[in-house]
Amino acid sequence: MKLNPPPSRHRSRRQRKKLRIGEFRECGFPVEVELHRPLAFEEQNVFLSALLDEVIEARDLAYGGSVAGGFVSRWGRGSATEQDRAAVSAWLSARPEVKAVTAGPLQDAWHDGPHYAADMPAQA
């Protein structure tokens, strides 16, 4: 569950940083994975280990979810980029176990709602 800070009001730089809003907003993206067939427990472990080793950690990202999908964001402070989104999607699409991949658009990783969707930060 995402918690939203109170509606917009003047906040100091320190408050904006603590709340991860304004110029400190952090973005990530959802990923949905459709498999050709259900994977056994050991196959899931191998798949997720490869995902984490080969693309997530290699790009300094974090992944929360399962084989069926999850959410990708930047490890520590910062935002995932369109290039990260494309790399994760391409890696998943190249796997023989995967039938289809949907990588959603970049979105606020901490807050929900239209007020927080506006003014997405510039991606580095």
DSSP file (Angstrom, degrees, kcal/mol; ACC not computed):
  #  RESIDUE AA STRUCTURE BP1 BP2  ACC     N-H-->O    O-->H-N    N-H-->O    O-->H-N    TCO  KAPPA ALPHA  PHI   PSI    X-CA   Y-CA   Z-CA
    1    1 A M              0   0    0      0, 0.0     2,-0.4     0, 0.0     0, 0.0   0.000 360.0 360.0 360.0 127.6    0.0    0.0    0.0
    2    2 A K        -     0   0    0    109,-0.0     2,-0.5     2,-0.0   109,-0.1  -0.720 360.0-147.0 -88.2 134.6    1.4    3.4   -1.0
    3    3 A L        -     0   0    0    107,-0.4    -1,-0.0    -2,-0.4     0, 0.0  -0.867  10.3-150.9-101.6 133.6    1.0    6.2    1.5
    4    4 A N        -     0   0    0     -2,-0.5   107,-0.1   107,-0.1   109,-0.0  -0.837  13.4-124.6-105.0 139.4    0.6    9.7    0.1
    5    5 A P        -     0   0    0      0, 0.0     3,-0.1     0, 0.0    -1,-0.0  -0.323  49.8 -75.2 -70.2 164.7    1.7   12.8    1.9
    6    6 A P  S    S-     0   0    0      0, 0.0     3,-0.1     0, 0.0     0, 0.0  -0.124  71.2 -70.2 -55.6 159.8   -0.9   15.5    2.5
    7    7 A P  S    S-     0   0    0      0, 0.0     0, 0.0     0, 0.0     0, 0.0   0.036  76.5 -58.8 -51.2 162.5   -2.0   17.6   -0.5
    8    8 A S        +     0   0    0     -3,-0.1     2,-0.3     3,-0.0   107,-0.0  -0.061  69.9 143.7 -48.8 134.7    0.4   20.1   -2.0
    9    9 A R        -     0   0    0     -3,-0.1     2,-0.3     0, 0.0    -1,-0.0  -0.943  59.5 -68.1-159.9 168.9    1.7   22.9    0.1
   10   10 A H        +     0   0    0     -2,-0.3     2,-0.4     1,-0.0     0, 0.0  -0.491  57.8 177.5 -68.5 125.3    5.0   24.7    0.4
   11   11 A R        -     0   0    0     -2,-0.3    -3,-0.0     2,-0.0     2,-0.0  -0.957  28.8-112.9-129.0 149.1    7.6   22.4    1.8
   12   12 A S     >  -     0   0    0     -2,-0.4     4,-2.5     1,-0.1     5,-0.2  -0.272  35.5-104.9 -71.2 165.4   11.3   22.9    2.4
   13   13 A R  H  > S+     0   0    0      1,-0.2     4,-2.3     2,-0.2     5,-0.2   0.897 122.6  54.2 -57.4 -42.6   13.9   21.1    0.4
   14   14 A R  H  > S+     0   0    0      1,-0.2     4,-2.3     2,-0.2    -1,-0.2   0.901 109.3  47.2 -60.4 -42.9   14.5   18.7    3.4
   15   15 A Q  H  > S+     0   0    0      2,-0.2     4,-2.4     1,-0.2    -2,-0.2   0.909 110.9  51.1 -66.6 -42.1   10.8   17.8    3.6
   16   16 A R  H  X>S+     0   0    0     -4,-2.5     5,-2.2     1,-0.2     4,-0.8   0.891 111.4  48.9 -62.1 -38.3   10.6   17.2   -0.2
   17   17 A K  H ><5S+     0   0    0     -4,-2.3     3,-0.5     2,-0.2    -2,-0.2   0.927 111.5  48.1 -67.3 -44.7   13.6   14.9    0.0
   18   18 A K  H 3<5S+     0   0    0     -4,-2.3    -2,-0.2     1,-0.2    -1,-0.2   0.876 117.2  42.5 -62.5 -37.9   12.2   13.0    3.0
   19   19 A L  H 3<5S-     0   0    0     -4,-2.4    -1,-0.2    -5,-0.2    -2,-0.2   0.551 106.4-129.2 -85.4  -8.1    8.8   12.5    1.3
   20   20 A R  T <<5 +     0   0    0     -4,-0.8     6,-0.5    -3,-0.5     2,-0.3   0.944  63.5 129.3  56.5  51.7   10.4   11.8   -2.1
   21   21 A I    > < +     0   0    0     -5,-2.2     3,-1.9     4,-0.2    -1,-0.2  -0.785  51.0  12.1-126.0 172.3    8.4   14.4   -3.9
   22   22 A G  G >  S-     0   0    0      1,-0.3     3,-1.7    -2,-0.3    -5,-0.0  -0.387 135.9  -2.9  62.7-132.8    9.1   17.2   -6.3
   23   23 A E  G 3  S+     0   0    0      1,-0.3    -1,-0.3    -2,-0.1    -6,-0.0   0.577 136.6  58.6 -69.2  -7.7   12.7   17.1   -7.6
   24   24 A F  G <  S+     0   0    0     -3,-1.9    -1,-0.3    -8,-0.1    54,-0.2   0.258  74.2 134.0-103.6  10.2   13.3   14.0   -5.3
   25   25 A R    <   -     0   0    0     -3,-1.7     2,-0.4     1,-0.0    -4,-0.2  -0.338  43.7-150.2 -61.6 140.3   10.6   11.9   -6.9
   26   26 A E        -     0   0    0     -6,-0.5    83,-3.2    53,-0.1    84,-0.5  -0.956  10.7-158.6-118.0 133.8   11.7    8.3   -7.7
   27   27 A C  E     +A  108   0A   0     -2,-0.4    53,-2.6    81,-0.3    47,-0.5  -0.801  18.0 159.1-115.8 153.0   10.2    6.3  -10.5
   28   28 A G  E     -AB 107  73A   0     79,-2.5    79,-2.8    -2,-0.3    45,-0.2  -0.784  26.7-124.1-147.6-169.0   10.0    2.7  -11.4
   29   29 A F  E     - B   0  72A   0     43,-2.3    43,-2.8    -2,-0.2     2,-0.2  -0.998  14.6-119.7-150.2 146.2    7.8    0.5  -13.6
   30   30 A P  E     - B   0  71A   0      0, 0.0    74,-2.8     0, 0.0     2,-0.4  -0.553  24.6-158.5 -82.1 151.3    5.6   -2.6  -13.2
   31   31 A V  E     -CB 103  70A   0     39,-2.9    39,-2.0    72,-0.2     2,-0.4  -0.999   5.5-167.0-131.2 131.7    6.4   -5.8  -15.2
   32   32 A E  E     -CB 102  69A   0     70,-2.8    70,-2.6    -2,-0.4     2,-0.4  -0.974   7.9-164.8-117.7 134.9    3.9   -8.6  -16.0
   33   33 A V  E     -C  101   0A   0     35,-2.8     2,-0.5    -2,-0.4    68,-0.2  -0.973   7.5-162.9-123.8 128.6    5.3  -11.9  -17.3
   34   34 A E  E     -C  100   0A   0     66,-3.1    65,-3.2    -2,-0.4    66,-1.8  -0.953  16.8-153.7-109.1 124.8    3.2  -14.6  -19.0
   35   35 A L  E     -C   98   0A   0     -2,-0.5    63,-0.2    63,-0.3    62,-0.1  -0.603  22.4-127.8 -96.9 156.1    4.9  -18.0  -19.1
   36   36 A H  S    S-     0   0    0     61,-2.4    62,-0.1     1,-0.2    -1,-0.1   0.862  94.8  -5.0 -66.3 -35.9    4.4  -20.8  -21.6
   37   37 A R  S    S-     0   0    0     60,-0.4    -1,-0.2    -3,-0.0    62,-0.0  -0.979  91.0 -82.1-152.5 156.5    3.8  -23.2  -18.7
   38   38 A P        -     0   0    0      0, 0.0     2,-0.3     0, 0.0    -2,-0.0  -0.369  48.4-129.8 -61.5 142.5    3.9  -23.1  -14.9
   39   39 A L        -     0   0    0      1,-0.1    28,-0.1     2,-0.0    -4,-0.0  -0.742  14.7-117.7 -97.0 143.1    7.4  -23.5  -13.5
   40   40 A A     >  -     0   0    0     -2,-0.3     4,-2.4     1,-0.1     5,-0.2  -0.289  38.3 -99.3 -67.6 163.4    8.4  -25.9  -10.8
   41   41 A F  H  > S+     0   0    0      1,-0.2     4,-2.0     2,-0.2     5,-0.1   0.903 124.6  47.0 -54.3 -47.4    9.7  -24.4   -7.6
   42   42 A E  H  > S+     0   0    0      1,-0.2     4,-2.1     2,-0.2    -1,-0.2   0.873 110.9  52.5 -65.4 -37.2   13.4  -25.1   -8.6
   43   43 A E  H  > S+     0   0    0      2,-0.2     4,-2.6     1,-0.2    -1,-0.2   0.875 107.4  52.7 -65.0 -37.5   12.8  -23.7  -12.1
   44   44 A Q  H  X S+     0   0    0     -4,-2.4     4,-2.9     2,-0.2     5,-0.3   0.918 108.4  50.4 -63.1 -43.2   11.4  -20.5  -10.5
   45   45 A N  H  X S+     0   0    0     -4,-2.0     4,-2.4     2,-0.2    -2,-0.2   0.910 111.8  47.0 -61.3 -43.0   14.5  -20.1   -8.4
   46   46 A V  H  X S+     0   0    0     -4,-2.1     4,-2.3     2,-0.2    -2,-0.2   0.927 113.9  48.5 -64.3 -45.3   16.8  -20.5  -11.4
   47   47 A F  H  X S+     0   0    0     -4,-2.6     4,-2.4     1,-0.2    -2,-0.2   0.941 114.6  43.9 -60.9 -50.0   14.7  -18.0  -13.4
   48   48 A L  H  X S+     0   0    0     -4,-2.9     4,-2.7     2,-0.2     5,-0.2   0.880 112.3  52.9 -66.7 -37.8   14.6  -15.4  -10.7
   49   49 A S  H  X S+     0   0    0     -4,-2.4     4,-2.7    -5,-0.3     5,-0.2   0.917 111.1  47.0 -62.5 -42.4   18.3  -15.8   -9.8
   50   50 A A  H  X S+     0   0    0     -4,-2.3     4,-2.9     2,-0.2     5,-0.4   0.916 111.7  51.0 -65.5 -42.8   19.2  -15.3  -13.5
   51   51 A L  H  X>S+     0   0    0     -4,-2.4     5,-2.2     1,-0.2     4,-1.7   0.940 114.9  42.9 -58.3 -48.4   16.9  -12.2  -13.7
   52   52 A L  I  <>S+     0   0    0     -4,-2.7     5,-3.0     3,-0.2     6,-0.5   0.925 120.3  40.9 -66.1 -45.1   18.5  -10.7  -10.6
   53   53 A D  I  <5S+     0   0    0     -4,-2.7     5,-0.2    -5,-0.2    -2,-0.2   0.925 121.1  38.3 -70.0 -45.3   22.1  -11.5  -11.5
   54   54 A E  I  <5S+     0   0    0     -4,-2.9    -3,-0.2    -5,-0.2    -2,-0.2   0.778 135.3   1.5 -85.5 -28.3   22.0  -10.7  -15.3
   55   55 A V  I  X5S+     0   0    0     -4,-1.7     4,-1.1    -5,-0.4    -3,-0.2   0.712 123.7  50.0-128.5 -43.8   19.8   -7.6  -15.5
   56   56 A I  I >4XS+     0   0    0     -5,-2.2     5,-2.9     2,-0.2     3,-0.6   0.989 121.3  30.5 -68.7 -60.2   18.5   -6.3  -12.2
   57   57 A E  G >4<S+     0   0    0     -5,-3.0     3,-1.4     1,-0.2    -1,-0.2   0.839 115.4  61.5 -68.9 -32.1   21.7   -6.1  -10.2
   58   58 A A  G 345S+     0   0    0     -6,-0.5    -1,-0.2     1,-0.3    -2,-0.2   0.798 110.7  40.5 -63.7 -27.6   23.8   -5.5  -13.3
   59   59 A R  G <<5S-     0   0    0     -4,-1.1    -1,-0.3    -3,-0.6    -2,-0.2   0.236 118.0-110.8-103.6  11.4   21.9   -2.2  -13.8
   60   60 A D  T < 5S+     0   0    0     -3,-1.4    15,-2.1     1,-0.2    -3,-0.2   0.907  72.8 138.9  59.8  44.8   21.8   -1.3  -10.1
   61   61 A L  E   < -D   74   0A   0     -5,-2.9     2,-0.3    13,-0.3    13,-0.3  -0.610  47.1-135.0-111.0 172.4   18.0   -1.9   -9.9
   62   62 A A  E     -D   73   0A   0     11,-3.2    11,-2.1    -2,-0.2     2,-0.4  -0.967  14.3-159.0-127.4 146.7   15.8   -3.5   -7.3
   63   63 A Y  E     -D   72   0A   0     -2,-0.3     2,-0.5     9,-0.2     9,-0.2  -0.992   8.4-176.0-130.9 129.2   13.0   -6.0   -8.1
   64   64 A G  E     +D   71   0A   0      7,-2.3     7,-2.5    -2,-0.4     2,-0.3  -0.982  50.8  49.9-123.1 119.5   10.0   -6.9   -5.9
   65   65 A G  E    S-D   70   0A   0     -2,-0.5     5,-0.3     5,-0.3     2,-0.2  -0.995  73.1 -84.2 157.8-152.3    7.7   -9.6   -7.1
   66   66 A S  E >   -D   69   0A   0      3,-2.8     3,-0.9    -2,-0.3    -2,-0.0  -0.621  55.1 -71.8-137.7-166.4    7.6  -13.1   -8.4
   67   67 A V  T 3  S+     0   0    0      1,-0.2     3,-0.1    -2,-0.2   -22,-0.0   0.834 128.1  57.3 -64.7 -32.4    8.0  -15.0  -11.7
   68   68 A A  T 3  S-     0   0    0      1,-0.3   -35,-2.8   -36,-0.1     2,-0.2   0.628 124.3 -70.6 -76.4 -13.7    4.6  -13.7  -12.8
   69   69 A G  E <   +BD  32  66A   0     -3,-0.9    -3,-2.8   -37,-0.3     2,-0.3  -0.811  52.9 172.5 145.8 174.9    5.7  -10.1  -12.4
   70   70 A G  E     -BD  31  65A   0    -39,-2.0   -39,-2.9    -5,-0.3     2,-0.4  -0.907  39.8 -61.6 179.9-153.9    6.6   -7.3  -10.0
   71   71 A F  E     -BD  30  64A   0     -7,-2.5    -7,-2.3    -2,-0.3     2,-0.4  -0.983  34.3-156.6-128.2 134.7    7.9   -3.8   -9.7
   72   72 A V  E     +BD  29  63A   0    -43,-2.8   -43,-2.3    -2,-0.4     2,-0.3  -0.928  23.2 155.0-113.3 132.1   11.4   -2.6  -10.8
   73   73 A S  E     -BD  28  62A   0    -11,-2.1   -11,-3.2    -2,-0.4     2,-0.2  -0.880  48.2 -76.6-142.9 175.5   13.0    0.5   -9.3
   74   74 A R  E     - D   0  61A   0    -47,-0.5     2,-0.3     4,-0.5   -13,-0.3  -0.550  48.4-113.6 -75.9 139.5   16.5    2.0   -8.7
   75   75 A W  S    S-     0   0    0    -15,-2.1     2,-0.2    -2,-0.2    -1,-0.1  -0.592  86.5 -12.4 -71.0 132.3   18.5    0.4   -5.9
   76   76 A G  S    S-     0   0    0     -2,-0.3     2,-0.2     2,-0.0    -2,-0.1  -0.560 127.6  -6.8  75.5-138.5   18.9    3.1   -3.2
   77   77 A R  S    S+     0   0    0     -2,-0.2     2,-0.2     2,-0.0    -2,-0.1  -0.640 101.9  51.2 -91.4 149.6   18.1    6.6   -4.3
   78   78 A G  S    S-     0   0    0     -2,-0.2    -4,-0.5   -54,-0.2     2,-0.3  -0.547  75.4 -76.7 119.3 177.9   17.1    7.6   -7.9
   79   79 A S        -     0   0    0    -53,-0.2   -51,-0.2    -2,-0.2    45,-0.1  -0.850  31.9-115.1-118.1 149.0   14.8    6.5  -10.6
   80   80 A A        -     0   0    0    -53,-2.6     2,-0.2    -2,-0.3   -53,-0.1  -0.462  39.5-139.5 -70.1 155.8   14.7    3.7  -13.2
   81   81 A T     >  -     0   0    0     -2,-0.1     4,-2.3    42,-0.1     5,-0.1  -0.642  24.0-104.1-115.3 171.6   15.0    4.9  -16.7
   82   82 A E  H  > S+     0   0    0      1,-0.2     4,-2.5    -2,-0.2     5,-0.2   0.851 123.7  56.0 -61.3 -34.4   13.5    4.1  -20.1
   83   83 A Q  H  > S+     0   0    0      2,-0.2     4,-2.3     1,-0.2    -1,-0.2   0.888 106.7  48.9 -66.1 -38.3   16.7    2.3  -20.9
   84   84 A D  H  > S+     0   0    0      2,-0.2     4,-2.6     1,-0.2     5,-0.2   0.920 110.8  51.0 -63.3 -43.8   16.3    0.1  -17.8
   85   85 A R  H  X S+     0   0    0     -4,-2.3     4,-2.2     1,-0.2    -2,-0.2   0.918 112.1  46.2 -59.8 -45.8   12.7   -0.6  -18.8
   86   86 A A  H  X S+     0   0    0     -4,-2.5     4,-2.6     2,-0.2    -1,-0.2   0.890 112.3  51.2 -65.6 -40.0   13.8   -1.6  -22.3
   87   87 A A  H  X S+     0   0    0     -4,-2.3     4,-2.4     2,-0.2    -2,-0.2   0.913 111.8  45.6 -65.8 -43.9   16.7   -3.8  -20.9
   88   88 A V  H  X S+     0   0    0     -4,-2.6     4,-2.5     2,-0.2     5,-0.2   0.930 115.0  48.1 -64.7 -45.1   14.4   -5.7  -18.5
   89   89 A S  H  X S+     0   0    0     -4,-2.2     4,-2.5    -5,-0.2    -2,-0.2   0.913 113.0  47.7 -61.9 -44.1   11.8   -6.2  -21.1
   90   90 A A  H  X S+     0   0    0     -4,-2.6     4,-1.6     2,-0.2    -1,-0.2   0.905 111.7  50.1 -64.7 -42.2   14.3   -7.4  -23.7
   91   91 A W  H  X S+     0   0    0     -4,-2.4     4,-0.5     1,-0.2     3,-0.2   0.941 113.8  44.7 -62.3 -46.8   15.9   -9.8  -21.3
   92   92 A L  H >< S+     0   0    0     -4,-2.5     3,-1.2     1,-0.2     6,-0.3   0.907 111.0  53.8 -64.3 -41.6   12.6  -11.3  -20.3
   93   93 A S  H 3< S+     0   0    0     -4,-2.5    -1,-0.2     1,-0.3    -2,-0.2   0.805 104.7  56.2 -63.3 -29.4   11.4  -11.6  -23.9
   94   94 A A  H 3< S+     0   0    0     -4,-1.6    -1,-0.3    -3,-0.2    -2,-0.2   0.611  84.6 102.4 -79.2 -12.5   14.6  -13.5  -24.8
   95   95 A R  S X< S-     0   0    0     -3,-1.2     3,-1.0    -4,-0.5    -3,-0.0  -0.524  71.3-139.0 -75.1 137.2   13.9  -16.2  -22.2
   96   96 A P  T 3  S+     0   0    0      0, 0.0    -1,-0.1     0, 0.0   -60,-0.1   0.759 101.0  58.7 -67.5 -23.6   12.5  -19.5  -23.6
   97   97 A E  T 3  S+     0   0    0    -62,-0.1   -61,-2.4   -61,-0.1     2,-0.4   0.711  90.0  89.0 -75.2 -19.5   10.1  -19.8  -20.6
   98   98 A V  E <   +C   35   0A   0     -3,-1.0   -63,-0.3    -6,-0.3     3,-0.1  -0.675  44.6 176.8 -93.7 128.5    8.4  -16.5  -21.4
   99   99 A K  E    S-     0   0A   0    -65,-3.2     2,-0.3    -2,-0.4   -64,-0.2   0.854  73.0  -2.3 -89.9 -44.9    5.5  -16.2  -23.7
  100  100 A A  E     -C   34   0A   0    -66,-1.8   -66,-3.1     2,-0.0     2,-0.4  -0.995  58.4-158.3-150.9 149.6    4.8  -12.5  -23.3
  101  101 A V  E     -C   33   0A   0     -2,-0.3     2,-0.5   -68,-0.2   -68,-0.2  -0.991   2.0-169.4-130.6 137.4    6.1   -9.5  -21.3
  102  102 A T  E     -C   32   0A   0    -70,-2.6   -70,-2.8    -2,-0.4     2,-0.7  -0.959   2.9-171.4-126.5 113.5    4.4   -6.2  -20.5
  103  103 A A  E     -C   31   0A   0     -2,-0.5   -72,-0.2   -72,-0.2    -2,-0.0  -0.917  20.7-143.5-102.7 114.2    6.6   -3.5  -19.0
  104  104 A G        -     0   0    0    -74,-2.8     3,-0.1    -2,-0.7     2,-0.0  -0.075  28.1 -80.4 -70.6 173.6    4.4   -0.7  -17.8
  105  105 A P        -     0   0    0      0, 0.0    -1,-0.1     0, 0.0   -77,-0.1  -0.283  56.3 -84.1 -71.9 160.0    5.3    3.0  -18.0
  106  106 A L        +     0   0    0    -77,-0.1     2,-0.3   -79,-0.1   -77,-0.2  -0.415  60.1 170.6 -61.2 138.6    7.5    4.8  -15.5
  107  107 A Q  E     -A   28   0A   0    -79,-2.8   -79,-2.5    -3,-0.1     2,-0.2  -0.956  43.7 -72.2-147.7 164.0    5.5    5.8  -12.5
  108  108 A D  E     -A   27   0A   0     -2,-0.3   -81,-0.3   -81,-0.2     9,-0.0  -0.401  37.4-157.0 -60.5 126.3    6.1    7.2   -9.0
  109  109 A A  S    S+     0   0    0    -83,-3.2    -1,-0.2    -2,-0.2   -82,-0.1   0.612  86.6  33.8 -82.1 -13.0    7.6    4.4   -6.9
  110  110 A W  S    S+     0   0    0    -84,-0.5  -107,-0.4   -90,-0.2     2,-0.3   0.722 114.4  43.0-114.1 -30.0    6.4    5.9   -3.6
  111  111 A H        -     0   0    0    -91,-0.1     2,-0.3  -109,-0.1    -1,-0.2  -0.865  60.3-149.1-127.3 155.7    3.1    7.7   -4.1
  112  112 A D        +     0   0    0     -2,-0.3     3,-0.1  -110,-0.1     4,-0.1  -0.878  47.8  61.7-120.7 150.9   -0.1    7.0   -5.9
  113  113 A G  S >> S-     0   0    0     -2,-0.3     4,-0.9     1,-0.1     3,-0.8  -0.215  84.0 -81.0 117.2 157.3   -2.6    9.3   -7.5
  114  114 A P  H 3> S+     0   0    0      0, 0.0     4,-1.1     0, 0.0     3,-0.3   0.807 120.4  63.0 -63.5 -31.0   -2.9   11.9  -10.3
  115  115 A H  H 34 S+     0   0    0      1,-0.2     3,-0.2     2,-0.2    -2,-0.1   0.875 109.5  40.7 -61.0 -36.1   -1.4   14.7   -8.2
  116  116 A Y  H <4 S+     0   0    0     -3,-0.8    -1,-0.2     1,-0.2    -5,-0.1   0.603 104.8  66.4 -89.4 -12.9    1.9   12.7   -7.9
  117  117 A A  H  < S+     0   0    0     -4,-0.9     3,-0.4    -3,-0.3    -1,-0.2   0.775  85.1  88.3 -78.6 -26.0    1.9   11.5  -11.6
  118  118 A A  S  < S+     0   0    0     -4,-1.1    -3,-0.0     1,-0.2     0, 0.0  -0.297  85.8  23.3 -70.1 156.0    2.3   15.1  -12.9
  119  119 A D  S    S-     0   0    0      1,-0.1    -1,-0.2     2,-0.0     3,-0.1   0.917  77.7-162.3  56.2  52.4    5.8   16.6  -13.4
  120  120 A M        -     0   0    0     -3,-0.4    -1,-0.1     1,-0.1     3,-0.1  -0.381  28.0-102.9 -60.6 142.3    7.7   13.3  -13.7
  121  121 A P        -     0   0    0      0, 0.0     2,-0.2     0, 0.0    -1,-0.1  -0.278  38.1 -95.7 -68.5 154.5   11.4   14.0  -13.2
  122  122 A A        -     0   0    0     -3,-0.1     2,-0.4     1,-0.1     0, 0.0  -0.476  41.8-123.7 -66.7 139.1   13.8   14.2  -16.1
  123  123 A Q              0   0    0     -2,-0.2   -42,-0.1     1,-0.1    -1,-0.1  -0.725 360.0 360.0 -91.4 133.8   15.6   10.8  -16.6
  124  124 A A              0   0    0     -2,-0.4    -1,-0.1   -45,-0.1   -43,-0.1   0.448 360.0 360.0 -84.0 360.0   19.4   10.8  -16.6
